[in-house]
């Protein structure tokens, strides 16, 4: 590994260009908003060379012989732009491409030698074709990712991916515009990722990758990562109103503040506001209130520098019915949508501020710097066991914290021609510091009375990560990508349960995560890939400091192989076979203030995705995923991983006609899965269908959406829990569940101006 790292360093600091050859630099922008288009495929047709635009919309070809070249730019959802440019010896030629929005044409998608082709092909299609109404919908853009809500609408969703019950984010790294969503050492659970502040209509792109193969992504990126990029500019103003069953209302506004273009210089600013209320379908009204705000500015400081400033804020409060036991429903004590303790619920708020500066340097490199900070507050009341621990007052608990999060991201990218090969180098630095005040777990009654504090303290946690990501185009058909990442963690916990004793505990640890990937482009319709790499997820500060830093950073090792294939012009298929091992890890269980050893685990699986354009106006998509998750070093008949998904599938039909009719008919399938280690208790699966239809014109849109079109009775979240009801002498262990939504009709109207 040392030799590989030295080789990467030599390639970065050594640049050997042709003595007389020229080069070409270009930019790709939206013709309407003049916003940069990242990830556009640029082809130098008569030189058999391809590249992708960076985050600022720039691209570069070096070491070009003098002459005329045809440059073609493809970007899904835009018309193709082709221009001829002349390159002269020892000079750099410039060109600008302004792409015009057009129809989504699957035949324009090219299978090219680019890292993570699955994300670029699949997510690029879905963000244009799938209707998105909620922040949960954008998470579902990741093939094979399922979510479940089990404590009212305001709590972060439970996430399932690649045979993981990820809880609320322990094994998936989620970010928005470079700001991490996951909260380390959270009061409720490690990696808690509440995405409800994201207004779905502001999302421009969804980037994702499965597995621990990507050097820019560190903590939590074991099952994968998801990165949301919001719009830099609006092409029009919008006001939207929605209403539906179960006292559901939503109002959205998106308004331009600045829309100024002077030559190649642009200045754009907009605000978006979103208010949502619902009592939901439970017998006990949820009174879920949420208000979100976002403001964003994007502009050019000069022709090579972009400045982006953003503020996001949201606040929410809700009541919840919580999880209910099968026996209470079967006996008729409560209905399927009833509650044992309807005093559950909570409130939370978060504010993000971000400042980004991106500069195209004279040497062709791209330098990016981002500073961000978040202020976050959280309070949650739950009762999972009812009267098991306290037969008089009940087992309600309160989890509460106040947090400040500070961060800095920096990266330098450049492309070189060295030893006759094309190299792409990225070096990055990421710094994150979390400070919590009075992270608390207490036993309460009726939300108002604190009976006993089980945990109370302040957490300080810092993570410094540096990485090198090197890509070399060995031949026109072979690309190698290697990465090396180093992370250092510092953890401190001040226990406040004993006010007479200052109890401070400190620990630190570091980890090195190498990656190696290969991409084989057989032709313009078929690409094979092999991925490998180490990753990790950190454990809670309250766990690691008493153990002097042991098990802070258990490793994950993954391997994967597969292909992206375009058998006919309007069909794209991707398939992969993968393997992932996790070392022993300790998990802080926020519901009980105890530590559980998770043990070593192994997961093997197969992912399949298909995207097809059946007609000019009709599209189909299908994702099928199978995983075999197993715990190691345990008896064979007790090696099931509770609640880990085995079979999942998502698919549907989407249509978009020139007459303005558009929408979709979609399904979700989650198979039965073990709810405990010996599979004696089973979490029942489900098959659901959703539908949406809109009529869209230049000035307005009206639409209807239906969740659970067939009105299936299903269990959204399920746990094998031991509990005791008020009138029971002995506890029972069985499935406790949160009921899923019944038939749910909503209508909306939107105005554009």
PETAGI-V793995 format. One record per residue. N is the residue number from 0. PSI is psi in whole degrees, 0 to 359 (999 if undefined). NEAR is the number of other ideal C-beta (glycine too) atoms within 10 Angstrom. Layout:
n = {N & N}
psi = {PSI & PSI}
near = {NEAR & NEAR}
This chain:
n = {0 & 1 & 2 & 3 & 4 & 5 & 6 & 7 & 8 & 9 & 10 & 11 & 12 & 13 & 14 & 15 & 16 & 17 & 18 & 19 & 20 & 21 & 22 & 23 & 24 & 25 & 26 & 27 & 28 & 29 & 30 & 31 & 32 & 33 & 34 & 35 & 36 & 37 & 38 & 39 & 40 & 41 & 42 & 43 & 44 & 45 & 46 & 47 & 48 & 49 & 50 & 51 & 52 & 53 & 54 & 55 & 56 & 57 & 58 & 59 & 60 & 61 & 62 & 63 & 64 & 65 & 66 & 67 & 68 & 69 & 70 & 71 & 72 & 73 & 74 & 75 & 76 & 77 & 78 & 79 & 80 & 81 & 82 & 83 & 84 & 85 & 86 & 87 & 88 & 89 & 90 & 91 & 92 & 93 & 94 & 95 & 96 & 97 & 98 & 99 & 100 & 101 & 102 & 103 & 104 & 105 & 106 & 107 & 108 & 109 & 110 & 111 & 112 & 113 & 114 & 115 & 116 & 117 & 118 & 119 & 120 & 121 & 122 & 123 & 124 & 125 & 126 & 127 & 128 & 129 & 130 & 131 & 132 & 133 & 134 & 135 & 136 & 137 & 138 & 139 & 140 & 141 & 142 & 143 & 144 & 145 & 146 & 147 & 148 & 149 & 150 & 151 & 152 & 153 & 154 & 155 & 156 & 157 & 158 & 159 & 160 & 161 & 162 & 163 & 164 & 165 & 166 & 167 & 168 & 169 & 170 & 171 & 172 & 173 & 174 & 175 & 176 & 177 & 178 & 179 & 180 & 181 & 182 & 183 & 184 & 185 & 186 & 187 & 188 & 189 & 190 & 191 & 192 & 193 & 194 & 195 & 196 & 197 & 198 & 199 & 200 & 201 & 202 & 203 & 204 & 205 & 206 & 207 & 208 & 209 & 210 & 211 & 212 & 213 & 214 & 215 & 216 & 217 & 218 & 219 & 220 & 221 & 222 & 223 & 224 & 225 & 226 & 227 & 228 & 229 & 230 & 231 & 232 & 233 & 234 & 235 & 236 & 237 & 238 & 239 & 240 & 241 & 242 & 243 & 244 & 245 & 246 & 247 & 248 & 249 & 250 & 251 & 252 & 253 & 254 & 255 & 256 & 257 & 258 & 259 & 260 & 261 & 262 & 263 & 264 & 265 & 266 & 267 & 268 & 269 & 270 & 271 & 272 & 273 & 274 & 275 & 276 & 277 & 278 & 279 & 280 & 281 & 282 & 283 & 284 & 285 & 286 & 287 & 288 & 289 & 290 & 291 & 292 & 293 & 294 & 295 & 296 & 297 & 298 & 299 & 300 & 301 & 302 & 303 & 304 & 305 & 306 & 307 & 308 & 309 & 310 & 311 & 312 & 313 & 314 & 315 & 316 & 317 & 318 & 319 & 320 & 321 & 322 & 323 & 324 & 325 & 326 & 327 & 328 & 329 & 330 & 331 & 332 & 333 & 334 & 335 & 336 & 337 & 338 & 339 & 340 & 341 & 342 & 343 & 344 & 345 & 346 & 347 & 348 & 349 & 350 & 351 & 352 & 353 & 354 & 355 & 356 & 357 & 358 & 359 & 360 & 361 & 362 & 363 & 364 & 365 & 366 & 367 & 368 & 369 & 370 & 371 & 372 & 373 & 374 & 375 & 376 & 377 & 378 & 379 & 380 & 381 & 382 & 383 & 384 & 385 & 386 & 387 & 388 & 389 & 390 & 391 & 392 & 393 & 394 & 395 & 396 & 397 & 398 & 399 & 400 & 401 & 402 & 403 & 404 & 405 & 406 & 407 & 408 & 409 & 410 & 411 & 412 & 413 & 414 & 415 & 416 & 417 & 418 & 419 & 420 & 421 & 422 & 423 & 424 & 425 & 426 & 427 & 428 & 429 & 430 & 431 & 432 & 433 & 434 & 435 & 436 & 437 & 438 & 439 & 440 & 441 & 442 & 443 & 444 & 445 & 446 & 447 & 448 & 449 & 450 & 451 & 452 & 453 & 454 & 455 & 456 & 457 & 458 & 459 & 460 & 461 & 462 & 463 & 464 & 465 & 466 & 467 & 468 & 469 & 470 & 471 & 472 & 473 & 474 & 475 & 476 & 477 & 478 & 479 & 480 & 481 & 482 & 483 & 484 & 485 & 486 & 487 & 488 & 489 & 490 & 491 & 492 & 493 & 494 & 495 & 496 & 497 & 498 & 499 & 500 & 501 & 502 & 503 & 504 & 505 & 506 & 507 & 508 & 509 & 510 & 511 & 512 & 513 & 514 & 515 & 516 & 517 & 518 & 519 & 520 & 521 & 522 & 523 & 524 & 525 & 526 & 527 & 528 & 529 & 530 & 531 & 532 & 533 & 534 & 535 & 536 & 537 & 538 & 539 & 540 & 541 & 542 & 543 & 544 & 545 & 546 & 547 & 548 & 549 & 550 & 551 & 552 & 553 & 554 & 555 & 556 & 557 & 558 & 559 & 560 & 561 & 562 & 563 & 564 & 565 & 566 & 567 & 568 & 569 & 570 & 571 & 572 & 573 & 574 & 575 & 576 & 577 & 578 & 579 & 580 & 581 & 582 & 583 & 584 & 585 & 586 & 587 & 588 & 589 & 590 & 591 & 592 & 593 & 594 & 595 & 596 & 597 & 598 & 599 & 600 & 601 & 602 & 603 & 604 & 605 & 606 & 607 & 608 & 609 & 610 & 611 & 612 & 613 & 614 & 615 & 616 & 617 & 618 & 619 & 620 & 621 & 622 & 623 & 624 & 625 & 626 & 627 & 628 & 629 & 630 & 631 & 632 & 633 & 634 & 635 & 636 & 637 & 638 & 639 & 640 & 641 & 642 & 643 & 644 & 645 & 646 & 647 & 648 & 649 & 650 & 651 & 652 & 653 & 654 & 655 & 656 & 657 & 658 & 659 & 660 & 661 & 662 & 663 & 664 & 665 & 666 & 667 & 668 & 669 & 670 & 671 & 672 & 673 & 674 & 675 & 676 & 677 & 678 & 679 & 680 & 681 & 682 & 683 & 684 & 685 & 686 & 687 & 688 & 689 & 690 & 691 & 692 & 693 & 694 & 695 & 696 & 697 & 698 & 699 & 700 & 701 & 702 & 703 & 704 & 705 & 706 & 707 & 708 & 709 & 710 & 711 & 712 & 713 & 714 & 715 & 716 & 717 & 718 & 719 & 720 & 721 & 722 & 723 & 724 & 725 & 726 & 727 & 728 & 729 & 730 & 731 & 732 & 733 & 734 & 735 & 736 & 737 & 738 & 739 & 740 & 741 & 742 & 743 & 744 & 745 & 746 & 747 & 748 & 749 & 750 & 751 & 752}
psi = {326 & 321 & 321 & 317 & 318 & 322 & 319 & 319 & 320 & 319 & 330 & 315 & 357 & 122 & 115 & 101 & 156 & 141 & 328 & 349 & 158 & 187 & 168 & 128 & 139 & 169 & 147 & 121 & 154 & 128 & 332 & 307 & 348 & 24 & 144 & 144 & 107 & 142 & 12 & 139 & 122 & 125 & 128 & 94 & 315 & 13 & 0 & 45 & 145 & 155 & 174 & 149 & 149 & 189 & 343 & 9 & 9 & 155 & 165 & 141 & 126 & 166 & 57 & 132 & 149 & 141 & 186 & 140 & 145 & 121 & 123 & 133 & 125 & 133 & 122 & 132 & 1 & 154 & 146 & 138 & 128 & 129 & 149 & 137 & 147 & 129 & 133 & 154 & 136 & 21 & 158 & 117 & 146 & 149 & 146 & 138 & 125 & 106 & 141 & 133 & 139 & 195 & 153 & 111 & 110 & 333 & 344 & 348 & 130 & 137 & 101 & 166 & 85 & 141 & 145 & 54 & 332 & 313 & 317 & 323 & 306 & 309 & 328 & 322 & 312 & 323 & 335 & 331 & 325 & 137 & 138 & 119 & 336 & 166 & 332 & 324 & 322 & 329 & 324 & 356 & 335 & 119 & 126 & 357 & 128 & 152 & 158 & 139 & 129 & 18 & 53 & 165 & 344 & 347 & 148 & 145 & 149 & 136 & 139 & 132 & 133 & 49 & 14 & 132 & 96 & 4 & 240 & 16 & 14 & 329 & 28 & 127 & 121 & 136 & 157 & 120 & 40 & 355 & 124 & 137 & 322 & 139 & 120 & 147 & 48 & 155 & 332 & 327 & 151 & 130 & 14 & 122 & 97 & 110 & 10 & 347 & 344 & 122 & 116 & 327 & 347 & 354 & 129 & 318 & 153 & 110 & 138 & 159 & 140 & 141 & 172 & 48 & 6 & 114 & 325 & 352 & 123 & 258 & 135 & 350 & 63 & 302 & 335 & 189 & 157 & 127 & 121 & 134 & 121 & 165 & 141 & 340 & 156 & 141 & 349 & 159 & 156 & 141 & 132 & 137 & 138 & 142 & 156 & 188 & 161 & 40 & 54 & 131 & 145 & 139 & 133 & 139 & 134 & 120 & 135 & 137 & 320 & 133 & 80 & 132 & 126 & 96 & 235 & 359 & 134 & 151 & 118 & 140 & 144 & 164 & 152 & 135 & 146 & 122 & 134 & 137 & 139 & 139 & 344 & 182 & 3 & 157 & 326 & 116 & 141 & 336 & 50 & 116 & 132 & 133 & 129 & 147 & 145 & 136 & 138 & 137 & 136 & 126 & 165 & 125 & 317 & 187 & 346 & 3 & 132 & 141 & 130 & 126 & 138 & 146 & 134 & 144 & 144 & 156 & 145 & 156 & 152 & 157 & 160 & 148 & 339 & 187 & 143 & 148 & 148 & 318 & 329 & 327 & 316 & 326 & 350 & 6 & 321 & 162 & 175 & 332 & 22 & 191 & 148 & 315 & 104 & 19 & 9 & 168 & 196 & 187 & 151 & 158 & 155 & 141 & 127 & 140 & 132 & 143 & 122 & 141 & 122 & 131 & 129 & 114 & 160 & 332 & 5 & 354 & 159 & 122 & 126 & 137 & 138 & 132 & 136 & 156 & 151 & 141 & 133 & 138 & 145 & 136 & 126 & 133 & 128 & 159 & 99 & 337 & 358 & 270 & 30 & 313 & 323 & 96 & 352 & 305 & 343 & 174 & 25 & 141 & 156 & 131 & 128 & 145 & 158 & 133 & 143 & 132 & 127 & 141 & 159 & 129 & 135 & 142 & 151 & 123 & 141 & 160 & 138 & 159 & 113 & 132 & 33 & 10 & 153 & 129 & 141 & 122 & 136 & 126 & 133 & 153 & 131 & 128 & 134 & 136 & 127 & 133 & 118 & 153 & 126 & 52 & 122 & 142 & 120 & 152 & 131 & 171 & 122 & 26 & 343 & 328 & 126 & 118 & 321 & 135 & 125 & 331 & 139 & 126 & 174 & 138 & 133 & 123 & 130 & 142 & 122 & 122 & 136 & 147 & 156 & 126 & 113 & 131 & 132 & 132 & 94 & 315 & 173 & 342 & 357 & 125 & 132 & 140 & 122 & 145 & 152 & 128 & 138 & 131 & 134 & 133 & 141 & 130 & 135 & 137 & 130 & 112 & 122 & 9 & 329 & 99 & 343 & 352 & 124 & 102 & 96 & 133 & 135 & 145 & 158 & 159 & 163 & 166 & 144 & 132 & 98 & 152 & 147 & 123 & 150 & 140 & 125 & 110 & 101 & 314 & 190 & 5 & 350 & 129 & 134 & 149 & 151 & 126 & 147 & 153 & 160 & 147 & 190 & 161 & 137 & 157 & 165 & 139 & 321 & 344 & 314 & 329 & 325 & 342 & 17 & 37 & 1 & 142 & 29 & 318 & 72 & 139 & 155 & 135 & 123 & 149 & 148 & 144 & 147 & 198 & 157 & 127 & 136 & 84 & 326 & 162 & 332 & 26 & 131 & 126 & 139 & 138 & 142 & 149 & 131 & 163 & 138 & 126 & 137 & 135 & 174 & 137 & 149 & 138 & 129 & 120 & 102 & 337 & 342 & 359 & 41 & 167 & 132 & 135 & 121 & 336 & 172 & 140 & 159 & 137 & 130 & 146 & 173 & 131 & 138 & 133 & 142 & 137 & 131 & 141 & 101 & 320 & 177 & 332 & 356 & 129 & 150 & 145 & 150 & 130 & 127 & 131 & 133 & 137 & 143 & 91 & 135 & 140 & 141 & 163 & 31 & 162 & 147 & 324 & 5 & 30 & 12 & 145 & 113 & 131 & 6 & 126 & 144 & 300 & 130 & 152 & 141 & 141 & 177 & 182 & 136 & 142 & 151 & 102 & 158 & 339 & 352 & 350 & 132 & 160 & 199 & 159 & 117 & 158 & 158 & 132 & 127 & 120 & 167 & 147 & 155 & 138 & 351 & 179 & 326 & 8 & 23 & 342 & 131 & 134 & 117 & 137 & 186 & 159 & 120 & 153 & 139 & 153 & 150 & 139 & 135 & 153 & 111 & 127 & 169 & 330 & 347 & 168 & 139 & 147 & 160 & 140 & 144 & 121 & 143 & 63 & 324 & 3 & 49 & 145 & 117 & 161 & 117 & 310 & 140 & 142 & 144 & 103 & 143 & 130 & 168 & 130 & 167 & 323 & 13 & 139 & 328 & 149 & 163 & 149 & 124 & 184 & 128 & 137 & 160 & 123 & 143 & 164 & 136 & 190 & 125 & 110 & 131 & 149 & 150 & 158 & 137 & 147 & 135 & 139 & 999}
near = {10 & 6 & 7 & 13 & 15 & 10 & 13 & 20 & 15 & 11 & 18 & 18 & 9 & 11 & 15 & 11 & 13 & 15 & 7 & 10 & 17 & 20 & 20 & 23 & 17 & 22 & 22 & 28 & 19 & 21 & 15 & 16 & 21 & 24 & 20 & 23 & 23 & 19 & 20 & 24 & 22 & 23 & 20 & 19 & 13 & 12 & 16 & 8 & 18 & 22 & 21 & 16 & 23 & 24 & 18 & 21 & 25 & 20 & 25 & 20 & 25 & 19 & 16 & 22 & 12 & 13 & 13 & 9 & 20 & 13 & 22 & 16 & 23 & 21 & 23 & 21 & 17 & 23 & 15 & 16 & 19 & 12 & 13 & 11 & 17 & 12 & 20 & 13 & 13 & 12 & 13 & 15 & 17 & 12 & 17 & 14 & 24 & 15 & 21 & 11 & 14 & 13 & 14 & 20 & 17 & 20 & 12 & 17 & 22 & 17 & 21 & 20 & 20 & 22 & 20 & 19 & 21 & 22 & 26 & 21 & 25 & 23 & 21 & 20 & 24 & 22 & 18 & 14 & 23 & 19 & 18 & 16 & 18 & 16 & 21 & 16 & 15 & 21 & 23 & 20 & 23 & 27 & 28 & 25 & 23 & 20 & 20 & 19 & 19 & 22 & 24 & 24 & 22 & 23 & 24 & 27 & 24 & 23 & 26 & 25 & 26 & 26 & 26 & 24 & 20 & 26 & 22 & 22 & 27 & 26 & 24 & 30 & 27 & 26 & 18 & 24 & 22 & 20 & 20 & 25 & 25 & 23 & 26 & 26 & 27 & 28 & 23 & 23 & 23 & 27 & 27 & 23 & 25 & 25 & 21 & 22 & 25 & 24 & 20 & 17 & 17 & 22 & 19 & 15 & 18 & 21 & 19 & 22 & 21 & 30 & 25 & 32 & 29 & 27 & 25 & 19 & 25 & 28 & 22 & 26 & 28 & 29 & 29 & 28 & 25 & 29 & 19 & 25 & 19 & 19 & 21 & 26 & 23 & 23 & 15 & 14 & 14 & 17 & 15 & 18 & 14 & 18 & 14 & 18 & 18 & 16 & 15 & 18 & 13 & 19 & 15 & 21 & 14 & 22 & 15 & 16 & 13 & 13 & 17 & 11 & 13 & 9 & 8 & 13 & 13 & 22 & 17 & 23 & 19 & 21 & 15 & 21 & 15 & 24 & 14 & 20 & 16 & 22 & 15 & 23 & 20 & 22 & 13 & 19 & 15 & 24 & 16 & 21 & 16 & 21 & 15 & 22 & 17 & 24 & 15 & 23 & 18 & 23 & 19 & 20 & 12 & 10 & 12 & 17 & 15 & 23 & 15 & 20 & 15 & 21 & 15 & 24 & 17 & 21 & 18 & 22 & 17 & 22 & 24 & 29 & 26 & 25 & 27 & 26 & 24 & 14 & 15 & 18 & 16 & 9 & 10 & 7 & 14 & 15 & 13 & 13 & 19 & 16 & 20 & 21 & 22 & 17 & 19 & 26 & 24 & 23 & 16 & 22 & 17 & 22 & 16 & 21 & 15 & 21 & 15 & 19 & 16 & 22 & 17 & 21 & 13 & 8 & 10 & 19 & 18 & 20 & 15 & 20 & 15 & 19 & 15 & 20 & 16 & 22 & 14 & 20 & 15 & 24 & 18 & 25 & 23 & 25 & 22 & 21 & 22 & 26 & 20 & 18 & 14 & 15 & 13 & 7 & 15 & 22 & 21 & 24 & 25 & 20 & 23 & 20 & 25 & 17 & 21 & 13 & 21 & 14 & 19 & 15 & 22 & 16 & 20 & 16 & 20 & 18 & 22 & 23 & 19 & 17 & 11 & 8 & 13 & 19 & 19 & 20 & 21 & 21 & 19 & 20 & 14 & 23 & 15 & 20 & 16 & 22 & 15 & 25 & 15 & 13 & 25 & 22 & 22 & 19 & 18 & 21 & 15 & 11 & 15 & 7 & 11 & 12 & 14 & 11 & 15 & 14 & 19 & 18 & 20 & 17 & 24 & 17 & 21 & 17 & 20 & 16 & 23 & 17 & 22 & 18 & 22 & 22 & 20 & 20 & 21 & 12 & 10 & 12 & 14 & 13 & 23 & 14 & 22 & 21 & 24 & 21 & 27 & 14 & 20 & 14 & 25 & 17 & 26 & 18 & 25 & 15 & 17 & 18 & 11 & 9 & 7 & 5 & 9 & 9 & 12 & 13 & 17 & 14 & 19 & 15 & 18 & 13 & 20 & 13 & 26 & 15 & 23 & 16 & 22 & 16 & 23 & 15 & 23 & 12 & 9 & 12 & 15 & 15 & 26 & 15 & 24 & 15 & 25 & 18 & 23 & 18 & 29 & 25 & 28 & 27 & 27 & 26 & 27 & 22 & 25 & 27 & 21 & 13 & 14 & 12 & 16 & 13 & 18 & 24 & 21 & 18 & 18 & 23 & 17 & 24 & 16 & 21 & 15 & 20 & 17 & 26 & 17 & 21 & 10 & 11 & 13 & 17 & 16 & 26 & 17 & 23 & 16 & 21 & 12 & 21 & 16 & 26 & 15 & 26 & 15 & 15 & 24 & 18 & 19 & 20 & 16 & 26 & 15 & 15 & 17 & 12 & 17 & 12 & 9 & 17 & 16 & 15 & 22 & 17 & 22 & 16 & 21 & 14 & 22 & 17 & 24 & 18 & 24 & 17 & 23 & 13 & 9 & 13 & 16 & 13 & 24 & 15 & 22 & 16 & 21 & 18 & 25 & 17 & 25 & 13 & 24 & 17 & 19 & 12 & 9 & 13 & 9 & 6 & 10 & 11 & 19 & 20 & 22 & 18 & 21 & 22 & 25 & 18 & 14 & 25 & 18 & 23 & 17 & 19 & 17 & 23 & 16 & 20 & 14 & 8 & 10 & 14 & 13 & 19 & 20 & 20 & 16 & 20 & 16 & 18 & 16 & 22 & 15 & 14 & 25 & 20 & 21 & 18 & 17 & 11 & 15 & 11 & 16 & 14 & 23 & 14 & 17 & 16 & 13 & 19 & 17 & 21 & 18 & 21 & 16 & 18 & 15 & 18 & 10 & 9 & 10 & 14 & 18 & 14 & 20 & 15 & 20 & 19 & 21 & 21 & 16 & 11 & 13 & 14 & 11 & 17 & 21 & 18 & 19 & 24 & 20 & 18 & 19 & 13 & 23 & 18 & 16 & 11 & 7 & 14 & 6 & 5 & 15 & 14 & 12 & 16 & 20 & 26 & 23 & 22 & 22 & 19 & 19 & 16 & 13 & 19 & 16 & 20 & 13 & 19 & 13 & 19 & 13 & 16 & 11}
